[in-house]
Amino acid sequence: MGKKNKNKKKTRRQKEVQLQAHDLTSDQLLEKGSLELEAGKARDAIATLKFAVKKHGTSDAAKTLLFRAYLMRESQLRQKSMSVEAEALKKQAEEYMPEIGRLSEQDLTAYLSACSAKEAFNIYEKYTAANKRSPAAEQFLANRLFKSGHLINAGEFTEKLDPSLPLCRDAGPVQKAMPLMNKGKWEEALELLGGISRQSPFAPVRLFCRAMVCFYKEDDALMLKALSMIPEDFPLIDLVKELKEAANAESGESAPAVPSPRFQSLWEGAVNMRAEVRELLRLLEKGQLRQAAQSIVAIADAAYPRDPVAARVLILEILWNMVVQDKIGDIDFHKLVLSLIEGKRAETLLAKTRLTRSREPLYDLGRYISFLVKEFPEPEAAKIAHSTVLSYTAHLLNTVGVRSAKEDRGFKTYKKLLGIRSEAPEMILIDMIKESVRLDPLNRAAYQVLTEFPRFSRAAKNGVEAVLTDMLAHFPDDPFPCLELASLYDEKNAFRKAEHILAEAMKRAPHDSRVIDRNIIALLVSAEQNIRREKFHLVAKDIEKAEQMKSRKLAPFIAEKRILCRLIADFHSGAGTADTSPEKTVAAEMDALPLFEQLRILSVLATDIKEHHIALQCPAMLAYTEKLFEQKLKTSASLLSSSERVRLLMPLEKDFAPLFPFRQLAPVFLKKQKNILKGIADAEIFPVFDIIFKPAWFDVIKKEIKRRIKTANPKDRLLLEFYLVTVQHITGHADDAGLFKNIIEQASGTLREELRTSSRRLSEYAEGALKKALEMFDFDILDDRDFWDDNDMEDFLPEEEAELGLQEMLERVRKLEGRGGVPEAEFLNELIAGFETFVDSFEVRGEPDFIVFELREMLRSAAPKACQDFDELAEIVDRNGLKKQLSREARLILFGKKR
């Protein structure tokens, strides 16, 4: 009710503003628009000025003000990272752009800021052809070259300009001086820049170079003089201001400032960070952890002296990739973390890295989120982080599949923290996104993730609708929520709502290609309904409107609907002639299309005819279309590239769902020509396999893989073998975990991660132990499938007593150590016996490796200090060479196993 009243008030206010503007003269409206521009209200200015043009006609003053208003709005949208919308506003600005020679310097600079570097220089070349120089524009272009690094190929940008312009003349010396500045050779750089005059747009670079020479000569007076002449728009102005503050503090003119950490490198000289990083990677690959830790400390101190511990955390997060690539073991990484970071920071980092390869994503997500308050002390920052992690994990779970809530401890333990209110897998992800946008309503990625989720139930659709409706208010210029709501309304058969929300999208972004395409699809849906009602005169109007919108992407689909309409209309009218025969009708539309589009549209047309009653009333029409499709495919398929074949087999985008319920085109092509797969490169075949990974096509997949394996490169060969072995296990033609293990042992790094991702994806089509093995990427499960019983897992892997048992065992050892005079052998024997007793308490003797390893994973996450305690024990055992004295189960729990 409150929202309705709010909308009524907004509408009433808009009408009042329009009534007030209605009585204003043209000059008064232009003045009002100008004042709104000065206040930074670009949207209001655009509305006022467009009303002035509509009521009083176009004038040069109105066009200029609209040009400025659209450029201001473009800048505002680009700052919000709405690049598509900003580009559309730039095009609208260009519609009102005055002649290039009549642009003021301010307007020219504003327009240049909306353009790419190359485009900006081309525009300035046209400006100088019609005018004299613009120092402000040249200063902007020089700063852009200096800041972006384009000085390396400055000639490419300045080639069309007058070589005598300082912008062109001085770009060369600056280009030569920059490498010297980067190396701290300021005097040599200044010598190269000596010929640059004070009027040059590159003069601030020379002044900055002179200031740095004075800095090293400890001549603060001359340094301050040079710095004071550098303008505010200089790319390094922040550093200029800090240097001024430091110099004034030294002279006593201002309060002593805390020295900026960035000055440390100025005194100590440049650090060869690349060489330091190379040495760190070498140490890690050789397993020299102690030296690697020292290297990380040195790099962190040099890179971010303000907070070196924060730098260590960031470096360790980057190094986690080496664990993923199997270049560092999990245990070694944990040791490295605990040797460099203490307390909550260490726990937070370990929880974060664990989340990326989690067996229980909801549990590990909840555990990491519980640490966020420590990582982000500011409440608002913690909310944003919480929201981001939720949406990221929801996206990940949607990609690999959501396990039943009962299979993940996180559902029970962290249900409230994750915002989950339902046990249905379909609703778990939607609930997580609801919580994500509640915490951060401006988390655009969360809304986008939401639209990827399946939504078959009424509850799921209503949940998505509620979130997208809220997004409308939070992003008033973005057409995205309108487009997604239109799709949702189509799914709910609420066509009038879909029509209204698409009209809103057109208001928000009339030039956005996504909006145009969605409106064309709506018109084609209307045409489809009228074809079924046999109202062919209305079909023609809908198709004509769709064509007027001019979308290259949808032009073939417009042609398909026109063919369908003509074929059915001619049949019902009974007035078929030689000129209106099916052959002529189809040829008239198809001949203008490229081969790729011809094949795709023929496949859609053949399927579309089957969806209509006409297929029964006129079987000849369907027979002709299918025959034409088959002939065209047979005679011209060899002309298609590998990527074109893949695109043909891909499903139509979800936006087409209201128009074509049959979005899967791969079966249509494969039924006509199975050999179409032969022309697809090995590296591109896997997305096709994922699409057709159904029992009906398993024989085709097996045959295609066997044909390719002999000639495939090593990477593609392993992936092909993995798919083949999976199909063989699903169909019951194989039952050997060793087949999977053999493939995995040959893979490492990114290839192993690809296999892991494929495994999780293919688990959707498996059942029982095979499904578990594929989900967890652990094929020991297949060797000991009799032990896998979901109902007993929680009892089998207790966690409440884990911390207590571990602490009791450690306490016994520490007391023995603290007694003094105890022989080392006795101490170590007590340690081994204590840990074996601890293992006995879980009754895992004789259980398969994967069960014991699962226990290890659970124990390490059971309590905050569990990881540290286990690592402390492992280090003592390893240092004293006692690993072989441990039982198999104790060794697995303490040291894990290589994945």
N, C-alpha and C positions, 0 to 999 in steps of 0.2 A: 504494500500500500504506500509506504514511504517513497519507494522508487518511482511509482506512478505520479505521485504528487510533485516529486522533484522534476520529472520530465515535463509535467504540465506547466510548472513555473518557468522552466527553461524555454518552452515553446512560447509562452505568453511574453516573456522578456524579449525573445527574438522578434516577435511581431511588433512590440512597442518600439524597438530600435528601428525596424523597417518603416513604421509609421512616421517616426521622427525624421528619418532620412528622406522620406518621400516629399517633404515640403522644402528641402534644401535646394539651393541653386547649384549649378555645376561647379562654380568656384568654391562654394561652401563645402561641397562633398570632397573636392580635391584637397582643400585645406584640412578637412577632417581626416582624410586618408594619410596626408603628410604628417599630421600630429601623431597618429597611431604608429606610423613608421618610426618616428623619433622616440616613441615609448617602447619600441621593440615588439609591438603587437602586429606581427606580420599577417596573421590570419584575419584579424579584424580589418586591417588595411586592404587586403585583397577583396574582402566582401564589400567594403565601402566603395572602392574604386571600380569594381565590376558593376555595382549598382549604378554608379555615375555614368559609366559607359553605356549601360543598358537604357538608362533614362534620357541621357543628353547626347549620346553619340560619342564616337572616338575622337580624341584630340591628342596632339603631341605631348602635352603635359600629362594627360591621363596614362598614355602608353609608357612614358618614362617612369612615372610613379609605380605602375604595375610591374614594370621590369625590376625596379628596386625591391618591391614587396616580395615578388616571387624569389629573388636572389636571397633575401633575408630569410625567407621560410626554408629555402634549400639549405642554407647554412645551419639553421636550427635543427632540421631533420638529420643532416649529416652528423652533427654532434651527438645525436641520439642513436647513431649507427643504423639509421634507416636509409641505407644507400640506394635501394631500388626506388623508394618514394622520393628521395632527394634528386635522383637523376630525372624523374618525371617532372618535378618542379623546375629543374633547370631547362628542360625542353619547353615548358610553359613560359618561362622567362624569355626565352629566345623568340617566342611569338610576338612579344611586345618590345623587343630590343630595338632601340633607335639605330640609325645608320652609324656605322663604326666611327666615322669622323666626327659625329656629334656627341659622342660619349664624354662625360666629364671624367677627370682623373679618378675620382672616388668610385664612380660607376664602373669604370674600366677595371680597377683593382678588385672590386667585388666580383665582377664576372670572371676575371682570371683565377680567383681563388676557388671557383666552382669547376674549373677545367683541369684536365691532366696537364703535366708539364709540357709535352709536345704540342698539345692543343693551345695552351696558353701562349707559347712562343709564336705559333702561327697567327693567332689573333693579334698579338702585339705587332707583328710584321705588317698586317693589314692596317693597323692603327697608325703606324709610323708612315705608311704610304700616303695617308690622308691628312696627317697632322705632323707637328713637330714632336720631339721626344716627350715622354712622360717620366720624369724622375721618380715619382712614387711607384709607377708600374715597374720600372727597371729595378728599383730597390727590392720590390716584392719578388721579381723573377730571380735576382741575384741571391736573395736569402733562400729561395726555394732550391736553387742549384746547390748552394753550400750545405743546406740541411739534409737534402735527400741523397747526396752522393752522386748526383748526375754530372758533377764536374768532370768525372772520368771521361765521359763522352760528350762534353759540352758543345763541341763542334756540331754534333748532330742536331742540337736544338737551335743554335745561333746561326746556322749556315745561310738562312734566308734573310737575316737582318743585315743592315749596313755595317761592314767590318769596322768602320771608324767609330761606331758607338762604344762608349766605355764598357757597356755590358758585354760586348763581344771581344773588344780589345784586351780587357783585363782578365777575362776568364782563363786564358792560357797560363799566366803567371800564378794565379791562385791554384789552378790545377796542379802545377809543379810543386807549389809550396805545401800543399796539404799533407803529403807523406812525411815531410820533414817535421811539420807540427805534431803529427801523430807520434813521431819518435822523440819529441821534446827538443828538437834542434831549432830553437826559436830564432836565434841570430841568423842562421843560414836562410830560414824561411823569410825573415824580415828583409834580408838582402834581395831576395827574389821579388818581393812585393814593393820594393823601393820606388818603382816607376808609377805606382797607382796614385792618382791625384785625389784631393779631398772631395771632388765632385763625383767621383766614381761610385757606382752602387756597391763596389767591393771595398770601399774605403774602411768600413767597420772591421773587416777582416784584418787589414793592415794595422789598424789601431789596436786590435786585440793582440796581435802578434807583438807589437811594440810594448804593450803593457806586460806581457809575459817575459820579455827580455828584461824589463825594469824589475820585475818581481824577483828574478834570479840575481840581479845586481843589488837587490835590497834597496832600491831607490823608490820609496813609496810615493814621493811627491810627483815624480814623472809618471809613475804607474797610474796614480789617481787622475792626473791630467788627461792621459790617454783614455782611461775608462770613462771619464765624464763626457767624452765626445761620442761615445757609442750610443746609437739610438735604441729606443725601447723595443723595436721589432727585430733586433738582432737575435738569431737563433740561440746563442749562448748567453742570453741576457741574465738568466738565473745565476750562472757562474760569475758574471761581471758584477752583479750586486753583492755576492758573497765576498769577492775579492775587495770590493770597496769597504764593506763592513769590517773586514779583517784589518785593512790598512788604517782605517780611522780609529779602530780600537788600539792599534799599536801606537798611534800618535797621541792618544789620550783625548781625542775629540769626541769619542763616544764610549759608552760602558764596555768593558772588555767582554767580548763574545766568546762563547764556547767554540774552540777551533773546529771547523768543519772537517769530518773524516776524509772528505774528498781531497783536501790539501796534502794529506800524508804522502800520496804518490808523487805530488809535485816536488816534495823535498827528497824523497828516497829514490826517485827515478822510476822509469817505467818497469812494469813487471811483465815478463814474457809468459803470459798466462797460457798460451797455446802449448808451450814446451812443458809447463807445469802439469797441465791436464794430460798430456801424452804420457808423462812419467807416472802419473797416478793410475792411468788405465793399465800401464805395463805392470805395475806393482800388484794390482788387483788380479790380473790374469795369471800372474805367477803365484798367487796365494800369499803374498807377503803383507798380511793384514796390519801388522804393527807399523811398518813403514808407510803403508797406504793411509793409515789414520793420521800420521804426522804430516803427510802431504796434504790431506784434506784440511787440516788445521791451518797450514801455511796459505793455501789458496783462499780459504774463507777469510782469514785476517786481511789479506791483500784486496780481495774483491769487495768486502763490505765491513770495513773496520768499525762502523757505527754499531753493528750488532753481529759479531762473527758467529755466534751460536746459531742465529737465524740462517746465516749463509751455509753453515754446516748441514742444517736440516734440508735446505734446498738442494745442496749437492748430493746428499744421501737419497733424496727423492728421485733425482735424475739417475743415480747409480742403480736404483731398483730395476731399471731396464736390463741391467746385466744379469740380474737374477732371472728375469723373464726369459732372457736369451741363454740361460744355463751356463753363463760365464762365471758366476759366483753362486755358491750354494746358499740356501736359505739360512743355515746356521751361521755361516761366515758373515752374512749380511747382518744378522741379529747381533753378533759379537761386535761388529763395526759400529752399529748404532749405539749399543750400550757403552762402548768405550769413548764415544765422542759426545753423547748427549745424556743428560740425567733426568730422572723424575718423569713428570707428566709429559714433557716434550718427547721423550723416548717412547713412552707408551702410546702417545698419539700417532707418532710416525709409524710405529709397528702396526697399529690398528689400521691406519690408512693404506699401507702397502698390502696388508692381508686382504683388504676389501677388493683389490684388483684381481685376485685369483681365488675368490672365495668359494668354498663348498656350501656354505650356509649364508647366502648374501644378506638376508634380513637380520640375522644375528650379528654378523660382522658390521653391517651398516649401523645398527643400533648402538653397538659398542663404540664405533668411531664417533658417532654423533654425540654420545655421552661425554666425549673428551673435547668437543668443540668449544665449550666455554673457556677452557684453558688456552686453546690455540687462538681464540678470538675474544679477548676480554670485553670489547665493546659490545653491548647487547644487540645493536642493529647489525653490526658486522657478523655476529654469531648467527643471527636469523638468516642473513643472506647466504652464509656458508651452509647452514642447515638445509635451506631450500635448494641450493645448488647440488649438494650431495644426494638429496632425495631424488631430484629429477634425473641426475646422471645414472643412479642405480636403477631407477624405474626403466630408463631407456635400455640399460644393459640387460635387465631381466626380461624385457620384452623381446630382445634379440635372441637370447639363449633359452627362453622359456621359463615360466614360473612354476616352481614345485608346489605341491600341496602345502597348505599352511601347517599341517601337522608334521611335516617332514623337516621344518626349519624351526629351531629353538627360538629364533628371533621373533617369531609371531607371538609367542607367549610372553617372552621376556620384555620386548621393546614395542609391543603393539601400539601403545599410546604415543610413544615418542615418534613413531613412524606415521602416525595419523591413520592407521588401518582400522576400519570398522567392520569389515566383512571378511569371511573366510573364503569366499569364492575367488579363485585365481583371477578372473576377469576384473573383479572389483578391487583387488589388492593394489594393483598398479594405479587405478584411477584415484583411490583413496590417498595414495602417496603423493600424487600430483596435486590433489586438493590441498593437502597439508603444505606442500611446497609453495603454492601460490598464495596460501594464507599467510605464510611467513614472509614472502617477498612477492607482492602482487606484480612487480615489474620484471620478474624472471621470465623473459620471453621464451627462452629455451624450454621451460617447463610446459608452456602452452603448446609448443610445437611437438614435444614428445607425446603429449596427451593425444594428439590427433593420429598418432601412429598405432595406438592400441586397438585391438579388436573390441567391438561393442555390439554384441548380438542381443543381449538382454535389454529389457526396458529400463532397468535400474542403471545399467552402464550408459545407455544413451542419455538418460536424464542427468546423470552425473556429469557427463561431458558437456551437455548443453548448459548446465549451471556455471561451469568454469569458464566456458567461452563467452557467455553472456556478461560475466564480470570483466572479462578482458576488453569488451567493447568500451567500457567506461575508462579503463586504465590506459588504453592506447587509442585515443580518439581519432588519430590520423591514419591508423593502420587498417588496411582492408582485410588482413589475414583472418581475424575472428569472424568477419562477415562471410568470407568464402567458406570457412570450415562449418559455420552454422548452416549455410545454405545446403551443403552436402548432407549434414545431419538431418535437416528438415526433409530433404528428399528421401532419406532412408525411412523417415517416419511418415512419409506420404503427406506431409504438411506443405503442399506446394505453394499455397498463398503466402505462408511465412517465408519460404525460400525466395519467393519473388520480391517481397518487401526488403529482406536483408541484402539481396543483391543490389537493389536500388540504393541502399545505404553505402554499399561498397563502391558503387559508381560515383557517389558524392565525395567519398573520401579520396579516391584515386582513379579519376576518370581515364587516365592515360596508362595505367598499369596493365601490362599484358596479361597478368593473372586474372584481373577483374574482367577484362575484355573476353578472354577465353571462357571464363565461367558463365558469362552472360550469353555467349554464343551457344554453349552447351544447353543452357536453359531454353533458348529458342528452339534448338534441335529436339529437346525433350517435348516441347509443345508441338513441334511438327510431327513427331512420332505419335503422339496422342491423337492428332487430327488425321493421320494416316489410318489409324485403327478405326476412327469414326467415319472414315471415307469423306472427310471434309477437305478435299484436295485444294480448293481455292485458298483456304486458310494456311495450308502447308506451304504454298507458294509464297505467301506473305512472310511467314516465319523465316523461310530460307533466304528470302531477299533481304530481310533485316540482318540476318546473320552474316551474309556476304558483305553488307555495307560496313560492318565492323572491321573487316580486313585483317584476318589472322592467318598468317602463313601456316602456322602449326595445325589449325583446324580446317583449312580449306579442303583437304581430302575427305574429311568426315562430312562436310557440307555436301560435297559431290556425292558421297554414298547415300545420304538421305534423299537427295534429288533423284538419283537413279531409282531407289526403292519406290519413291512416290510415283514416278512416271510409269514404272513397270506395273504397279498395282492399279493405278488410275486407268491405264490403257486396257488392262484385263477387264476391269469392271465396266468400262464404257463400251467394250466390244468393238471399238472403232480402230483397231490396229491396222496399220498400213505398212508398206515397205519402209517408209520413212520413220515410222514409230515402232519398228520391230525391236525386240530385246537387244539384238546385235548392234543396231544403230544407236539405241539409247545408251548402252554401256560404253560403246566405242567413243561416243561424243564426249563423255566425261573422262574416260581413262587415258585417252591418247595424250592429253595435256599434262598428265602426271608423270613423275620419274618412276623408274621400274620398281624401286623399293615401295613407294606409296601405292602403286598399282596392285602389288601382291598383298599388301596389308589390307587395302580397301576391299579387294575381292574376297579375302578370307572373312572380313567383317560382314560383307554383303551376303555371302552364302549362309552364314550363321544367322544373320538378321532375318532373311527370308524364312528360315526354319521357325523363327519365333512368331511368325504371323500365320493366320489361317490360310493365307494364300498358298502356302506350301502344300496344303491338302487340296485346295480348290484347283490349283494349277501346278501339278507336279513337274510339268515341262519347264516352267520358269526356274525352279530349283535345280533341275537336272542340267539346264543350260549353264547356269551360273557356276555350278560345281565343276562342270566340264571345262569351262573357260578358265577357271582358277587352276585346275589341275594341269591344263595344257601350258598356261603361262608359267607356272612353277617349274614344270619339266623342261621347258625350252630355254628359260632365262635364269634359272637358279645359279648356274655356273658363273654368271656375270656378277653375282653378289659377293662383296667382301666378307671376311669373317665377322667383323663388327656389325655389319648390316644383317647378317643371318641371326646373330644374337638379339639384335633389336627387334627383328620380326617375331622371335619366339617369346620375347618378354611380354608380360601381361600389360594391358592398357592401364594407364594411370587411374587412381581411385576416383578422380574427378569425372571419369567417364561412366561410373557405376549407374547413375540415373538413366543414362542413354543406352548403355550396352551392359545388361546384367552379366553377359558372358565375357568377362574381361580376359580370361585365359585363352591365348591364341596358340600356344605351343601344341596342344593336342590337335588342333585343326590342321596345322602344317604337317605334323608327324604322321597323321593318318593318310595324308596325300603323298608324302614323300619322306620316308625315314632317312634317306641319304642326305637330307639337308644338313645333318649334323657333321657330315664328313668335311665340309668346308670350313668348320669352325676351328680356330687354333686351340692347342691344348690349354694355354693359359686362360682362354675365355670360355671354356666349356663348362666350368664348375657352376657358374650361376644358372646355366641351362639345366644341369643335373638337379640343382636344388628345386627348380620349378617343376620338373617332371618326376620328382622322387616319390612315385606312387607305385603300388604293386602292378598296375596295368602296364607300366613302362620299365619295370626292372629288367626284363630280357633285353630291351633296347639298350639300356644303360650298360649292362654287363658286356654285351657284344661290342659296344662302342669303346669301352675301356680296354678290353682285350686287344682291340685293333690298334690302340694308341700306345699302349705300355712299352712296346718294343722300341719305338722311336722317340719317346718323350725324353725331355731333359730330366736330370735327377730330381729336381724339385717337383715338377709336374708328375713325374712317375710315382713318387711317394703319395701324393694326394690322390692320384688315380687308384693306386693300390688300396688306399684307405677306404675310398668309396666302394670299391669292388668287394673288399672283405666285409664291409658293413652290409651290403646287399646280400652277400652269401649267408651271413649270419641271420639276417631278418627272414630270408626265404627258407632257412633250414638246411642249406647246402654246405654249411661249415659250422663247426663248433669247437674252436680252438683259440684260446686267448693269445697263444704264441704268435698267431698271424698278426694281431694288432701290435703286440710288443715289438716284434721284429721291425715293423714300419717305424714305430716311435723311436726306437734306439738309433735309427739312421738319421733322425731329424734333430736339429738343434736351433736355438735362437728363434727368429721370426717364423721359420717354417714350422717349428713345433707349436708355436702359438696359433698358426693357421690351422694345423691339425686339431688343436684343442677346440678352436671355434667351430670348425666343421663337425667335430664330434658332438658338441652340445646341440648344434643345429639338427643333425641327423637323429639325435635321440628322440625327437618328436615322433618318429615313425617306428620306433622299436618298443618292446614290451619287456617287463620283468627285469631279470638281472642284466640283460643286454642294455636296456634303457638306462639302468643305474650306471653301468660301466661307461656308457657314452656320455652321460651327463657329467660324471665325475672325472672322466678321462683317466680312469683307473681300471685296467683290464684284469687285475688280479681277482676282481669280483667274479669273473667268468670261471676262474679255476676253482673257486670255493663258493659257488652260488648257493649251496645248501645252507651255508651259515648266514645268508643274507635274509633277515626277517625284519621288516620295517617296524612291526608292532613291538618287537623286543629291544629295539636299539636304545631307547631312552633308559630302560632298566639296565641294559648291558653296559652303557657308558655313563656311570654316575658322575656328577660334577659337584654336588654340594659338599661331599667329604674330601674332595681332591686337595683343596688348599690346606685343610687341617692335617691330612695325612702327610703331605709334603713338608709342612712346617714342623711336625713332630719328628720326622726323620732327620731334618736339618738340625733341629735343636739337639738331638742326641749326638750328632757328629760334632757340633760346635762345643758342647760340654766336654766331650772327650779331648778335643783340641785344646781347650782352655785349661785342662788339668795340669798340663806341663809334664815333662818327663815320660810321656807316652811314646813308645817306639812308633816310627812312621808306618811300619808294616801293619801294626795293630790298628792304627788310625784308618789306613786305607781299607783294611779288611772290614772294619766296622762300617765304612762308607758303602762298600759293595753290598754287604749283608743288609744294611738298612734300606738301600734302594730296591733290592730284590724283594724284601718284605713289603715294601710299598707297592711294587708291581703285583705281588700275590693278592693284595687286597682287592684287585679289580677282576680276578678270576679270568685272566685272558691267556693262561698257559695253553699252548697248542692251537690257539686260534690262528686263522690266516693272517698274513702280513697286513692286508688292507684294513682288517678290523683293528689290529694293534695300532696301525698308523692313524686311523681315525680317532682312537683313544688319545694318542699323542696330541693331535690337533686340538681336540676338545680340552685337554688338560692345560695346554699352553694358553688357551683363551679363557680358562675358568676363573682366573683371579688376576688382579693387576700386576702382582709380582711374580706370576708363574714363569713367564719367559726368562726373567733375570735369574730365578732360582735354578731352572733347568740348565741355563747356559753356564752358571757357576759350577754346577755339578759336572757338566760335560767337559769343561775346561780342566778340572782336577783329574778326572778319569783319563782324558786324552794326554795330559802332560806327564802322567805317571805310567803310561803304556798299559792301562788296565782294560782297554776296550774289549780285548779277547776274553777276559774273565767274566764279562757280563753274559747273561742268557740272551737268546735271540730277542725275546720280548722286551727285556730291559734295554738292550742296545737300540731297538727300533724306537722306543719311547724317548730315550735320551738323545739319540743322534739323528733319528728319522732315517729317510732313505732318499737316494737321488731320484728326482722325478724325470 
